[in-house]
Amino acid sequence: MITADINRAQLVLLAQCLLFGVGAGLVYDVFRALRRGGAGEGVCDALFCAVTLAAAFRFGLVSAAASVTAQNS
Protein backbone atom coordinates (compact mmCIF):
# COMPACT_ATOMS: atom_id res chain seq x y z
CA MET A 1 0.00 0.00 0.00
CA ILE A 2 1.31 3.41 -0.89
CA THR A 3 -0.38 5.15 2.06
CA ALA A 4 1.21 2.82 4.60
CA ASP A 5 4.65 3.37 3.05
CA ILE A 6 4.22 7.15 3.13
CA ASN A 7 3.07 7.11 6.76
CA ARG A 8 5.99 4.88 7.73
CA ALA A 9 8.41 7.17 5.90
CA GLN A 10 6.94 10.19 7.69
CA LEU A 11 7.30 8.52 11.08
CA VAL A 12 10.90 7.59 10.31
CA LEU A 13 11.65 11.17 9.29
CA LEU A 14 9.98 12.45 12.46
CA ALA A 15 12.12 10.14 14.59
CA GLN A 16 15.25 11.24 12.72
CA CYS A 17 14.39 14.91 13.28
CA LEU A 18 13.83 14.32 16.99
CA LEU A 19 17.14 12.48 17.29
CA PHE A 20 18.88 15.29 15.41
CA GLY A 21 17.43 17.81 17.86
CA VAL A 22 18.53 15.76 20.85
CA GLY A 23 22.01 15.43 19.37
CA ALA A 24 22.24 19.16 18.75
CA GLY A 25 21.19 19.80 22.33
CA LEU A 26 23.87 17.45 23.64
CA VAL A 27 26.52 19.15 21.50
CA TYR A 28 25.34 22.52 22.83
CA ASP A 29 25.72 21.26 26.41
CA VAL A 30 29.27 20.08 25.70
CA PHE A 31 30.25 23.44 24.25
CA ARG A 32 28.54 25.26 27.13
CA ALA A 33 30.62 23.25 29.60
CA LEU A 34 33.78 24.08 27.65
CA ARG A 35 32.83 27.75 27.59
CA ARG A 36 32.39 27.80 31.37
CA GLY A 37 35.64 25.90 31.79
CA GLY A 38 37.67 28.78 30.42
CA ALA A 39 37.66 28.31 26.66
CA GLY A 40 36.87 31.42 24.64
CA GLU A 41 33.18 32.15 24.23
CA GLY A 42 33.49 33.22 20.62
CA VAL A 43 35.49 30.15 19.67
CA CYS A 44 33.00 27.76 21.30
CA ASP A 45 30.04 29.54 19.75
CA ALA A 46 31.62 29.51 16.29
CA LEU A 47 32.54 25.84 16.63
CA PHE A 48 29.01 24.95 17.76
CA CYS A 49 27.54 26.84 14.80
CA ALA A 50 29.91 25.13 12.37
CA VAL A 51 29.21 21.65 13.74
CA THR A 52 25.43 22.18 13.82
CA LEU A 53 25.39 23.71 10.34
CA ALA A 54 27.42 20.82 8.90
CA ALA A 55 25.16 18.27 10.59
CA ALA A 56 22.00 20.02 9.39
CA PHE A 57 23.37 20.24 5.85
CA ARG A 58 24.25 16.53 5.84
CA PHE A 59 20.86 15.64 7.36
CA GLY A 60 19.11 17.63 4.65
CA LEU A 61 21.12 15.97 1.89
CA VAL A 62 20.46 12.48 3.23
CA SER A 63 16.73 13.21 3.65
CA ALA A 64 16.48 14.67 0.15
CA ALA A 65 18.35 11.71 -1.36
CA ALA A 66 16.05 9.28 0.44
CA SER A 67 13.03 11.18 -0.80
CA VAL A 68 14.21 11.08 -4.41
CA THR A 69 15.06 7.38 -4.13
CA ALA A 70 11.63 6.60 -2.68
CA GLN A 71 9.87 8.53 -5.47
CA ASN A 72 11.80 6.70 -8.18
CA SER A 73 10.89 3.26 -6.80
N, C-alpha and C positions, 0 to 999 in steps of 0.2 A: 504494500500500500504506500502510495506517495505521501499521504498525510502523516502516517506514522513515522516515516523516515524524516520528514521535515520537523515534526515535533521532537523527535529524538535528537536531531542535529541542533535544534534550538536549545534544548536542555544541556547538551554537551557544551555549546558555546557559552551558555549562562554559567555553568560550572567553571569553565576556563576563565571567564571574566572575573568571577569571584576569587578564584585562586590567584589570579594576577594582582588583584587589589590587595589581598592578604600579603602576597610577596612584596609588593611595593611598600606596604605598611611596615613590614619587618625590616626592609632595607632602610627605611626612614628612621626607625628606632636605632639601628646600628649606627647610622651617621649622626644621630642626635647624641648618642653616647660618646662618640668620638669627639664631637664638637664640645661637649661638656668636659671632656678629658684633657682639653688643652689644644687640640688641633684647630687650625684657623677656621672661622665660621664660613668665610667666603669659599674656601677650598672645599669644605665638606658639602656646602650647598651646591656648588658647581658640579661636584662629583655625583651627588645624588641626582641632580637634574640630568646629567649625561647618562647615568646608568638607567634611570627610569625612561628617558626618551628612547634609548637604544632598545630596551625591552618592549616598550609600546610599539615601536616601529617593527620589530621582529614579530610581535604578536599579531599586528595588523597584516603583515605579509603572509604569515602562516594561515590566518583566518581567511584571507582573500584567496589564497591558493586552494584551500580546502573547499571554498565555495565554488570556485571555477571548476574544480575536479568533480564535485558532486553534480553540478549542472550538466557536465559533459557526459555523465554516466547514463 
